[in-house]
Each structure stands twice: as C-alpha cells, then as structure tokens.
C-alpha cells in the first residue's frame, strides 16, 4: 500500500484510540461546570461571596480541549491524508476487488480504513466533477458530495444477498440523488466495469406512460439530440443497446407495431452509457476526471430533453 493509504490508516487508528479520551474530557468538563454552579449557589448567600465567586468564575477555570475540538482536529488529519488530486487510486479499485471476493462483515470491518480512504477520495472526485458539470447544466442541484454518493451497505442483504456493494457510485440531477428527473450517474467498479450513464433508469408506470405519450406526440427534438456528433462520439447507439435498455419484445399497449418511434417506445429505460477500462479509471493527472466531465457534458442536451419530455 502507498504512503497516503498508510497515513490514512494511522490517522484512523489514532482517532479511534482517542475516542475514550475525548469522552473523558467531556465528562470532566461537565463535572467541573456542575461543581462550579454548586459552589456559586453556596456562596451567593454569603456577604463575602464576591471574592469567592471571582475565584470560582468560569473565566478562572482552566480551559481544556472539548471532544468536539479534538474531533475536528482528527477530521482535519483524516482529510489531509487523502489525495485531493481528483484521481481514483489503485488502492480504491484493489479494495473493492477484494471486497467482491470476500463480501462479508469480518473482511469489511478489518479493512474499514481502506473503505473510508476510498470513500474520502471519491467524495473529492465527485465534488469537482459536480462543479465542472454545473457550469454546463445550471439546473443540477448543488450539494455536498457525501449526499450524492450511494451507500456501500446493501439494503437487500437481509434477504440473503451480499452485505456490501463492491463499487463506488454517485448520482446528481436537478432533484439531487433522488426524485423524478433525468440523472447523471457514475459507477466505479474494478475489472473494467466502470461507466458513466445519463437519463432515466426504469421509470415506474406513472412516469413512463406519459413519457412514451410525449415521445409519440413529437420525437423530433429527441431525435436531433441523438444525432448530435458530440453525443454520438461518446455514447454511440448505447441508448438502444446497453444492458439497461431492456426493450419490450413488441409495441407497448396502445401503440401500433408500425409506429415510427417504436424503437424509442419499446424502451424500459432511457439511458445512454459510456464504459471505462481500469487503466482509464486509474489514469494520473486527472485524466479520468476530465474524461468523466467530458462524457457528462456531452450528455447535457439528452438530459435536458428527457426532463422536457417528463413535463
């Protein structure tokens, strides 16, 4: 492991080892404050209490670092040990590759510092991507990067599935990570399974029904977007061929089999995708960040048109 990860691990262990000390500091401070109040109460009825109160005033009590100050100092150390270069390191991909093979609580907790390192690194990456893409799509809601990252714990684990997601991902849009709007999505997973995607993934019936109707009424604007060179160069025909398209075998109910927009109407998801190799993800000098931003910028007209079709 590299020095950055080792420093991060050391800081995490240091922070963990000082939690009891921080709690003890808080308890001692509270005891001193309570003792001070009690002593003030006893001396206020005494004619000579002013001198005693002065001696026992809060200003004369030695100030000690609170747990919150110690925690802030620890957080500062934690952040300084994570690269802010806007790159995804080999450490992150290696951890999730191992997690996929050892997807259990014991392995995850033993390597928690590696998970935290990958997450902190990804947060900085995501925030820079968001800032850059918002310059081209001002409708994207500005949020803390931590709120845009999808959780590692899997909700389906209680039904017998693996407890953790062996990848990193984030979602942004005009409604944030959730909501009824077209999204920008980044998925980082080892073994050449990383990709960016944009659009609407598996919309429910109350959304896809009017969406299809709007496309059937007038698809010209969407067709123009799909024909843009800047779009085709990045996404090709992935709207129809990616694994998430999942087209119906025949025309949806209410539409004829010879409808001119049948290729669009049959889609279950309206998502364009661009895939990455691991070498691209780990590329130095922000090359991957630049690549991701370029893909998202190329998808802006598509996202805008999908939002317009949503009404």
N, C-alpha and C positions, 0 to 999 in steps of 0.2 A: 504494500500500500504506500501511497505517496505521503509526503510530509504534511500536506494540507489535511488529509483524512486523519492522520495520526494526531495532529494538533487538535482537530475537532474532537476526536475520541478523548484525548486528555482533558480538554475543557469540559466535556460532558461528564466524565468521571469526577472531575473536580467539583462541578456544580452539584452532582448527586451526593458527593461526600459532605458538602456544606449545608445541605437542606436542614439537617438536625440542628446545626449551629445557628442557622437563620431563625428557626423556630424558637430556639432557646433565647436568642437575642430579643425577639418579640415578647416572649413571656416575661423576661427580666425587666424589659422596659415598662410593660403594663403593671408589673408588681410595684416598680418604683413610683409610677404615676398614682397608683391606688394608695400607696403608703404616704405619698405627698399630700393627697387630698385628705386622708385621715388625720395627718399631723396638723394640717391647716385648720381642720374642723375643731381640734382640741385646743389650739392656741388662740382662735379668734375671740374667745370669751375672756382671755387674759389681757389686762391693761398693758402688759409689756409684749404683746403679741407681734407688734410691728417689726421688731428686730428679729424675732424668731421666724416670721413669715419671709423676711428678706433673705434669711439664711436658707430657708427651705423652699424658696421660689423656684419655679421651673427653669428659670434662666440660670440658676446657680447649680442645677443638676447637670452633671457631665453628659453631653450628648453622645449617644452611641449609634452606630450604624443599624438601621432597621433592616428587616428581612427584604423589604421592597427595594431598598437601595442595593443590597447585596445581590438580589436577583437581577436588577438592571445591569449591574456590573458584569454578572455572569453572562447575561444575554449579549452584552457588548463583546465579550471574549468569544462567545459562540459564533457570532456573525463574522468577526474578523478572521476566523479560521476557515471560512467558506469562500471559495473563489467568487469574485464578483465580476469575472471576465466575460460573462454572457455566454458561457460554453457548458456543454454537458460532458462531464468527465467519464473516463473509463471506469472509475470507481462505481458510479451510479449504475451503469449497464451491467457490470460484473455482479453487483449486489442482487439486482433483480433477476439475473440469470440463475444465480444460486438459490434465490428465494423460490423460483419456479420449480426447482428440483427438490427443495426442502420446505414446502409450503405448510409449515406448522408453527405453533406458538413458541415452542422451545427455540427453534432456529431464529425466529424473528426477534424474540426478546434478547437472545445472546448477541444479536447483531443490530440492536436498536440504534446504536450510534451511527451505523452505516446508513440505515434508513433515514435518520434525521439529517445526516450530511447530504444525501441525495435530495431530500425534500427542500432543504435550505438553498441548495444550489439551483433547484428548479424554480423556486419562488422568485429568485433574482432574474432568472432567464425569462420567466413568464411576464414579470412586470415590465421588463424592457421591450418584449415583443408587443405587449398591450399598448405601451406608449407610442411605439413606432406605427402600429397599425391604426391607432386612433387618429393619426394625422391624415389618414385617407378615408376613414369612416368615423365621423364625429358622433354617430349615434351609439357607438359602443359605450356601455356604462363603465365609467372609471371606478375600479375597485382595488382593494388590497389583493395582492397576488395570492395570498393564502386562502382567500374566499373563492378564488377561481379554480383552485386545484381540487381534483376529485380525490376522495379519501382512499387510502390503501386498504382499509378493512372492508371486507365484502359482507354486504347485508345478507347474502344467501348462505353464508357459512353455517347458520343454524339449521339449514335444511340438508346438510351433508356435503356442501361444496367446499372448496379450498378457502381458508380463512382470510387470505390476503390476495390482493391484485398484484401481479408481478410486473407492474409497469407504472409509469407516471403519465398523467394526462391533465389537461385543463380545458375549460370551456369559457368563452366570452361572447357577449352579444349585447343588444340594446336593452335586454331584460336581465342581464347578468348570466349566471351559470344555468339558471332555470328559466321558465316562462315560455309562452307561445311566440317564439320568434326564430328566425334562421340564426344558426350558431356558427362560430369559428371554433374548431377543435384541434388540439394537438395531442398525439399519442406517442409516447416514447417507450419502446419495448425492445429488449435485446433479440438477437438472431434475425435481424433485418425485418422487423415487424413494426417499425415506426412509420407514422404517416400524419399528414395534415388533412383535415376534411372541413367542408363548409356546406351549409344548407340545413335541411330539416330531416331528422332521422326518425323513421317510423312514427309519423304523427297519428294521434288517435282519430277515430271516426269523425268526431265533431270538428276536426280541423282538416283532415284530408278530403272530406266530402265537398266543402265549399272551395277548397284549394283546386281540386280537379275541375269543378264547375267554372272557376275563373280562368283556368288554363284552356278549357274547351271553348269558352266565350271569346278569348283573344290571347293567343300564344305568341304573337309577333314580337313583343318586347323580350320575352324569354328566349326565343329563337335567336334574336340578334345578339344577346349576351353569350349564348352558347357558341356562336360563330366568331366571337372576338378572337383575334390572333393571340392576344396576351393571355386569354383564358385557355384556348386550345393548346398552346405551347406547354402549359403547366399541367392541365387536367385531362387533356385529350378527350376521349369519349367515356370517361370514368363514371359520369352520371348514370349511364345505362349498363356499364359492365362491372362496376365494383361489387364487392361481396355484400354490400348493404342495400343495393338497389332492389333486389328481391322482387322482380316484376311479376305481376299476375300472369297466369297462363293464357288468359283471354281478356276481353274487354271488361272493365268494371260494370257493375249493374247500372243500366240506364244509358249506356253508350254503345253505339254500333261498332261492329268489328272492322268496319272500313273508315272509321273516324280518322281524319288527317293527323290528329295529335295522339293517336293511340299509343305510340311509343312513350309519351310522357304520362298519359292517363293510366297506364298499366303499372307505373312505379309505386312501390310501397314507401320508399324513402327517396328524398330529393337531395342527394349528397354527391358532391364531387370530391375526389380523393387524389392525393399525390403521395407516393411511398418513398421511403428513405432506407438506404443501407446503413449498417452500423458505422462504417467508415465516415459517412457523411455526418452522422449524429455527433461523433467524437472529433470532428474536424476542428483544428485550432483557429485562433484569431477570429472568433465569432462567425465563422463561415456557415455553421448550421443555423445560427440565429438569423443571419442575412437571408438564408435560403427559406426559412420559415416565414419571415416577414414578406419576402417576395411572393410566396405562394398565397398568403392571406390577402395581400394587396391585389393579386390577380383575381381573387375570388370576390372582391368587394362588389362589383356590378351584379354578380349572381346572387349574393346575399341580399342586396337591396331589392332586386326584382322579386325574389322569393318573399320578402317581407311585404312588398306591394301586393303580391298575389294573395297573401294571407288576409289583406284588407285592414 
